[in-house]
Amino acid sequence: MSRRSVKFVQAPGPTEDQLELILSAALRAPDHGAIKPWRFVLVRGADVPALVDVGVRAGIAADKPLPQPKVDNARKWLSKVPLVIALGCRPDPSGRIREQESLLAVGAAVMNMLNAAHALGFGAFWSTGMGTYLDGVGEALGFDALNERFMGYLAIGTPIDAPDPVRRPDWRDHVSEWHAPAEA
Ligand SMILES: Cc1cc2nc3c(=O)[nH]c(=O)nc-3n(C[C@H](O)[C@H](O)[C@H](O)COP(=O)(O)O)c2cc1C
């Protein structure tokens, strides 16, 4: 109930044992057909800020340069982040299980990582900024452009500021109840 996304984090990041827990929690996500679509790439420490350059280069190559204020903000943000997990999905190559189900299995794994990071006292934030949807970014991070989908970045570290209170939607606004139709 207390989890919320925390964008601005700093070192220390998770220890090896804590990272092992976070990634093990990820692989406990449901997965129709046991496709095992999860593909994660760890980016740590001094390598993290270079992620911005990957997006910048892809933007220039695609003739869609990332706006300078966004680039500056991303640089400032990532200069302190100790760990980024690049998120990828490899859907069922046979097509038997629909791609959306594998994307959901990866989303469920990311949710498990967000919860695990929070339970360990870390802050975490899922971003599809920094050129996530530009051609070449996923490939530059090691994903197979043909068979894998790059799904953004999960930043994890120690929260810099105390979290602001957050108002959550009332579940009643999102839930209805279905009843079997009356027999004719
Ligand atoms: C797939 C996905 C991509 C997201 N990408 C961004 C992003 O690029 N920039 C951003 O400000 N928030 C992004 N968000 C939203 C934040 O990760 C976060 O969910 C939001 O700030 C609300 O925080 P909460 O998790 O505490 O409700 C994304 C969320 C999801 C699920």
PDBQT file of the ligand as one rigid body, heavy atoms in Angstrom, charges set to zero:
ROOT
HETATM    1  C1  LIG A 201       5.249   1.616 -19.054  1.00  0.00    +0.000 C 
HETATM    2  C2  LIG A 201       5.413   2.895 -18.280  1.00  0.00    +0.000 A 
HETATM    3  C3  LIG A 201       6.199   3.913 -18.787  1.00  0.00    +0.000 A 
HETATM    4  C4  LIG A 201       6.355   5.114 -18.111  1.00  0.00    +0.000 A 
HETATM    5  N1  LIG A 201       7.150   6.101 -18.631  1.00  0.00    +0.000 NA
HETATM    6  C5  LIG A 201       7.242   7.285 -18.005  1.00  0.00    +0.000 A 
HETATM    7  C6  LIG A 201       8.045   8.326 -18.535  1.00  0.00    +0.000 A 
HETATM    8  O1  LIG A 201       8.690   8.175 -19.575  1.00  0.00    +0.000 OA
HETATM    9  N2  LIG A 201       8.078   9.514 -17.881  1.00  0.00    +0.000 N 
HETATM   10  C7  LIG A 201       7.368   9.713 -16.720  1.00  0.00    +0.000 A 
HETATM   11  O2  LIG A 201       7.426  10.817 -16.172  1.00  0.00    +0.000 OA
HETATM   12  N3  LIG A 201       6.624   8.732 -16.174  1.00  0.00    +0.000 NA
HETATM   13  C8  LIG A 201       6.550   7.522 -16.786  1.00  0.00    +0.000 A 
HETATM   14  N4  LIG A 201       5.790   6.525 -16.244  1.00  0.00    +0.000 N 
HETATM   15  C9  LIG A 201       5.066   6.766 -14.978  1.00  0.00    +0.000 C 
HETATM   16  C10 LIG A 201       5.922   6.529 -13.748  1.00  0.00    +0.000 C 
HETATM   17  O3  LIG A 201       6.728   5.379 -13.868  1.00  0.00    +0.000 OA
HETATM   18  C11 LIG A 201       5.038   6.366 -12.511  1.00  0.00    +0.000 C 
HETATM   19  O4  LIG A 201       4.209   5.256 -12.662  1.00  0.00    +0.000 OA
HETATM   20  C12 LIG A 201       4.190   7.586 -12.272  1.00  0.00    +0.000 C 
HETATM   21  O5  LIG A 201       5.064   8.646 -11.974  1.00  0.00    +0.000 OA
HETATM   22  C13 LIG A 201       3.187   7.375 -11.132  1.00  0.00    +0.000 C 
HETATM   23  O6  LIG A 201       3.823   6.965  -9.971  1.00  0.00    +0.000 OA
HETATM   24  P1  LIG A 201       3.233   5.819  -9.041  1.00  0.00    +0.000 P 
HETATM   25  O7  LIG A 201       3.827   4.513  -9.551  1.00  0.00    +0.000 OA
HETATM   26  O8  LIG A 201       3.692   6.188  -7.664  1.00  0.00    +0.000 OA
HETATM   27  O9  LIG A 201       1.742   5.867  -9.163  1.00  0.00    +0.000 OA
HETATM   28  C14 LIG A 201       5.678   5.303 -16.880  1.00  0.00    +0.000 A 
HETATM   29  C15 LIG A 201       4.895   4.265 -16.347  1.00  0.00    +0.000 A 
HETATM   30  C16 LIG A 201       4.766   3.071 -17.035  1.00  0.00    +0.000 A 
HETATM   31  C17 LIG A 201       3.915   1.985 -16.453  1.00  0.00    +0.000 C 
ENDROOT
TORSDOF 0
